[in-house]
Amino acid sequence: MTNYNFSTKFKHANIFSIILFFISIILITFKGLNYGIDFKGGTLIELRSNNTEVSSIRDVLKDMDLGDVNVKKFGKEGDFLLKVEQKGDNNKLIPEIKKNLSDSLNSDVNFRRVENVGPKVSAELLQSGIIAISLSLAAMLFYIWVRFEWQFSIGSIIALFHDVIITLGIFSLLSLEINLSIVAAVLTIVGYSMNDTVVIYDRIRENLGKFHKLDISDIANLSINETLARTIITSVTTLLALFSIFILGGEILRGFSLAMILGVLIGTYSSIFVASPILKYFKVSYKTIEKEEEKIVP
Amino acid sequence: MLNFSKINVLFIYFLLIFISIFSFLNLQNDDDRIIKKKINLGLDLQGGSYLLLEINSDNLIKEKIQSKVIPIKKLLKDNQINYNNFKINEKSLSVSIDNIEKFDILFSSRQDNLVNPYIDNYRSYELEYKKKNNNQIEISFSKFGLLTVNNSALKQSIEIVRRRIDDIGTKEPTILQRGEKRILVELPGLKDPERIKALLGKTAQLNFRLVSDNNEFGTEELISENGEKLNVSKRIIMSGENLIDAQPSIQNQNNEPTVSFTLDRLGAQKFGRVSTDNVGKRLAIVLDGEIVSAPNINEPITSGNGMISGNFTFQEATDLALLLRSGALPTPLIVVEERTVGPDLGEDSIKSGITSLIIGFILVILFMLYKYKFFGLIANTALIANLFMLMGVLTILEATLTLPGIAGIILTVGMAVDANVLIFERIREELKTEKSIIHAFDSGYNRAKITVLDANITTLIAAIILFAFGSGPVKGFAITLGIGIITTLFTAYFLARHLTSLVVLNTKNKEINI
């Protein structure tokens, strides 16, 4: 078993977390999130065309009065991704764009992917994404409240907020796209981070019962050390899988796997440095869990 | 925790093998399947189009409220209620009447009320009216009236959409109702959805009207196929409802593609009468408010067969015939969401998905071997069994595998070892204080049990919520992640535990390193 002294670093870690958390909130509020067409509406076209440049595609689209157009290379040489913030009637727009590109570019154009989301649908998708994330946080809160005491419940939820907000903050900072798969990633991060926190909490509760004389900082420190090997091994195997997706899984999964990698790193950090110290601020002791047990046994 | 009864062992391996066998069903050839279960590939992997269509409800309500004008006027006239200022608004009608009490009784009568029918299902009338000022009232659809109008239009649209898609002949289309106004269409393997979108975008309301300058029903100016401005009567002689068949054909004289149609008995009678009375006049064939062609009536047409020509290409003639055969949509459909993946991108996604799965799997296996040596082997056996069971369950459920779904499997591989790691680490701790190895293993499993369960339930909750709220590919992720957790718990707690017990019970308290 390792014997690092985590509890002396709690204070610095917490200040660090609070700063990161607020920077993230400021970024999300003022710089905003880079919503993809799933949440903003518009048209996305992925095409493959050899011997074509971004500028020539842009020139073709410039003459069409499409509003905000974004063209970039996407993965392999010859692959491009265009995003059009379109207003008009999409039933006619997509065939028109396709036709213009096929006619004007000098080489063959293969339209690999076309996505279009109308304004109503994108608003609904955003709403259901927010509901899903909120609901998962509420469900976790409830589960921990049933399984543990309320102090643990609050501690784990604060850690979850910390993870989700900072992950989104990094996405905002780097202007990475938020789409449906990022929502899936955030939900999985919520599950993973909770999983990590629960393992440490389980041990803290067990140790509270065993060592009545130790105070909560020492108990937390002991429990973190006892579970540290597991925490690291699981993070490593999960990260191995995620890096495999990130590097080999193709462009479509890149954002998703990046969000998950960030989430796993932040989630592992937060279960040690956020979720555990919070118990100290709530003055959790062996009495906390004893009271709870008395209630159950009549 | 290390003692297994024979029945238990039998049950564990039976379940393991039984479920795993299903994963091999996916290797069968499509033609000679013995058991017709397999994992379906999502549109993002096999290529195809997903379309979400919405009925244009505003347009529909406008038309429906207009259709109430004549019955309401008739009701007022028949019952000697004087009215003036009859106005048609976007979604309502307003009129001033001199006897609101009498109108109210008639309007809310439950018997033979053709103007304002009572909808039994909702215990509500189709229409409602509000008093504006003095004797002016405004009539509009009630909440449930709107619902009924939308619902019946949607049901009818689904039917027409199905006919049109079946007629084109795509393989295994999915056509489903989504909510109150939407239709979900999935067309696997379709390369170019533009033709289908064009076909679904047309209501295809066909009618035959006379070209005339003055008419008791009023006229409107429409532009013909060759740019001529024509005054066309608003009176509809006959509409597409009377068509029983339409086929593309080539006119012999000049090789021009045309659409020939056959009318039902009623249509043939009407058409015969009108064409007899109006020989020498022109007949406008109007499709969705545009003149397709306006030929001269040279002689009475009583056979019930006719032909539409209008400078068509053969493709256009084929599409028009298809639209006429399938019937008219009650209101235009708008594509509110579209996702099309070309077949080569789908193939690329499968390749990169499988590559990353294999590499991720090998990395995790090597890491576990390095970390736990012999017990790593047990964890890896459980991991492989886990993968087969996961594929087996997906096959049994005939689930749809998407690209995020593959990511979910890879993630399961990464996280599945957690259960065994938790247990092994616990056993390591127990070995320090416990003298008997068997006891150490036993209490290791026992004490880790609750933690493993707690830890996995949290991820399962996230997966369930994702399944409920996710759409399309993301749902596929939720499915593999959720099922992965359950197979993980089974393989870690039954298979790996049994394998461990075999090892521990046979070494009899000699040194064991974990």
Interface residues (C-beta under 8 A of the other chain):
Chain A: M1 E46 N90 N91 I94 P95 K98 N110 F111 R112 R113 V114 E115 N116 V117 G118 K120 V121 L125 S128 G129 I131 A132 L135 S136 A139 M140 Y143 R147 L180 S181 V183 A184 L187 T188 V190 G191 Y192 M194 N195 D196 V198 V199 D202 R203 E206 E226 T227 A229 R230 I233 T234 V236 T237 T238 L239 L240 A241 L242 F243 S244 I245 I247 L248 G249 G250 I252 L253 F256 S257 M260
Chain B: D44 L52 E54 P193 E194 K197 A198 G201 I334 V335 V336 E337 E338 R339 T340 V341 G342 D344 L345 D348 S349 S352 G353 T355 S356 L357 I359 G360 L363 V364 F367 M368 K371 L403 P404 I406 A407 I410 L411 V413 G414 M415 V417 D418 V421 L422 E425 R428 E429 R447 I450 T451 D454 A455 N456 I457 T458 T459 L460 I461 A462 A463 I465 L466 A468 F469 G470 S471 G472 P473 V474 F477 A478 L481
